[in-house]
């Protein structure tokens, strides 16, 4: 999808993340994030269309806020590809977000802009 067709602005930020597939949790790091999804770098490839749980460790100025709970949401793999440095880069689209989840994410993104 081209930048011009994006529904939400993207913010480049490196956050610690975890992806949970059935009974396996894999560490990852964000490349960028928006109100609609996130791009993650991780060590294993994932298939497009796969639904999974993702948890993002929201930080401010690179420091984890002990008063801010990790942001956990359901997502679907919208696209996937190899990274030049190894591993995979995957684009996740958030699904089934509650009003509280949307509000928390929008509040976090407002601090990035």
N, C-alpha and C positions, 0 to 999 in steps of 0.2 A: 504494500500500500504506500503510495507516495505521501510525502509530508503534507501536500496541499489537500489531500483527501482525509486527513486525520480528523476525528471528531473531537479529540482532546489534546491540548498542548502537552508535549513531553518535556520532562526535566531530567537532565543528566545528573545522576547521583549514584554513588556506590554504597549500597546497603547490604548488610548480611541478610541472607534469606535461607529458608529451608523449603524443600519440595517433598511432599509425602505422597508416595505411590503405594497403594495398598498398605503393606506393613513395613516399607522401607523409607527412611528419611535421608535425603541427600542435601548436602550443603551447596549453596550457590551464592552469587553476588549479582546485584542489579547493575545493569548498564544504564537504564533510564526507566522512568515511571510516569504514568499519567493517571487520570481519574478512571480510565477504562481498562488499564492493563499495565504490564511491566515486561521489560526485556531482561532475561537472566542469562548469565554465563554459568555453565556447570560442566562437570566432567563427563556426563553421559548424554547421548542423544535421546530425544523423546519424539514420539510420533505425533503428527498433526491430528487434532481431534481428541486427543487423550485428555480426560478430565482428571484433575488432581487438586490437592490442597496445597496452598502456598502460605508461608508465614514470613513476614518482613519485619526486621528489627528496625523500627523507626528511630532515627537519631537526629540530633540538632548539632550542627557544626562538627559532625563526625563523632559525637559523644552520645552513647546510649543514655536515654532519659530513664532513670529508675522508676519514675512515676507514670511512664507511658507503657501500656501493655503492648506486646508484639501484635502486629496487624495480621490476622489470619482470615483467609477468604478462599472460596472455591474458584477455580479457574480452568480454562481450556486452552490447550496449545493451539495457537492460531497459525504459527509458522515456526520452522526450525531449520537450522543450518549449521555447518561447521564453523568454528572460529579459526582464524589464521594461526593463532598461538596454541591451538589444540583444544579439545573439548567441543562443546556445542553452545550455540547461542539460540535461545528460544524466546518467542514472543507469546506471552500469556494474556488472554482476555479474561477479565474478572466476570464471574457469573453469579447471579443470585445475591447480589449485595443488599444488605439491609440498609435502612435509612441511617442507622447508627454507623455502620461501616462506611457508607458514602460520606457522612459528615466528618468522621475521623480522618479519612483519606484527604478530603478537600482541605481540612484544617492543616494537615501536614504539607500538602502541596503549596498552600498559600505561604508557608514559611520558606519554601524554596524559591519563590519568585521574587 
